[in-house]
Amino acid sequence: MIIIIPIDYTRMDCISYEDMKFFISTPEDWDKYSYTNVLDFFCFDTLDKGVEDVIVRRISGQYISTKELLNHEWEYTKKDIRRAHNIRKLLVAGHFNWRDGK
């Protein structure tokens, strides 16, 4: 499953915090993509629970991917990002460069 977090727009199919927490714990029910507006899932711990990626997306299509951050696949920041970093706080602080959508 890939979790997509719209950062500057809303979707009618966004899942609440409690529902997403439950959903993550039941992988047999996973869809390919799930949407939530809850930034708490934008962390490396979510990947440890079997989620393929967590992507924060702007309405323009720009995005930041947890998997790409961890694997250094694109220069979101000059800082060396490791699992110990709180990437949600770095996102809220405006520390990352946004990648143009595919």
C-alpha positions in Angstrom: 0.0 0.0 0.0 1.1 3.6 -0.7 -0.3 6.2 1.6 -0.9 9.6 0.0 -1.3 12.7 2.2 -2.7 15.7 0.4 -1.0 18.7 2.0 -2.8 21.7 0.4 -6.2 20.2 -0.7 -8.8 17.8 0.6 -10.3 14.6 -0.8 -13.6 13.1 0.1 -12.1 9.7 0.5 -9.4 10.6 3.1 -9.2 8.1 6.0 -9.2 9.4 9.6 -6.3 8.8 12.0 -8.0 5.9 13.8 -9.2 4.2 10.6 -5.8 4.5 9.0 -4.1 3.1 12.1 -6.5 0.1 12.0 -6.1 -0.2 8.2 -2.3 -0.4 8.5 -2.7 -3.3 11.0 -4.7 -5.4 8.5 -2.6 -5.8 5.4 -5.0 -8.3 3.9 -7.5 -5.4 3.3 -5.0 -3.0 1.7 -5.8 -1.2 -1.5 -2.9 0.0 -3.7 -3.4 3.6 -2.6 -5.0 5.1 0.5 -5.5 8.7 1.3 -5.4 10.6 4.6 -4.9 14.2 5.7 -3.0 13.0 8.9 0.7 14.0 8.8 1.5 11.6 11.6 1.9 8.8 9.1 4.7 10.7 7.3 7.5 8.9 9.2 9.8 6.0 8.7 8.0 3.9 11.3 5.1 3.6 8.9 7.4 1.9 6.4 8.4 -0.6 9.1 4.8 -1.7 9.3 4.9 -2.9 5.7 3.6 0.2 3.9 5.4 0.5 0.6 5.7 4.4 0.7 4.1 7.5 2.3 3.9 10.4 -0.1 2.9 14.0 0.8 1.5 15.6 -2.4 0.6 19.1 -3.4 -2.3 19.9 -5.7 0.3 21.0 -8.3 1.6 17.4 -8.3 4.8 18.1 -6.4 5.6 15.5 -3.8 7.9 14.2 -1.1 8.3 10.4 -0.7 9.5 8.7 2.5 11.1 5.9 0.5 13.0 8.3 -1.7 14.1 10.3 1.4 15.5 7.2 3.1 17.2 5.9 -0.1 18.5 9.3 -1.1 16.9 8.9 -4.5 16.4 12.6 -5.0 17.8 15.7 -3.3 15.0 16.8 -1.1 17.6 18.3 1.2 21.3 18.7 1.5 21.1 17.1 4.9 21.8 13.4 5.2 18.4 11.9 6.2 18.5 8.9 8.4 15.7 6.9 10.2 16.4 8.8 13.4 15.1 12.0 11.8 11.6 13.3 12.5 10.7 13.9 8.9 7.2 15.2 9.8 8.8 18.1 11.8 11.2 18.8 8.9 8.3 18.9 6.5 6.3 21.3 8.6 9.4 23.5 9.1 9.7 23.8 5.3 13.1 22.0 5.3 12.5 19.9 2.1 12.6 20.7 -1.6 9.5 19.4 -3.4 9.9 17.0 -6.4 7.8 17.7 -9.5 5.2 15.1 -10.1 5.6 12.2 -12.5 
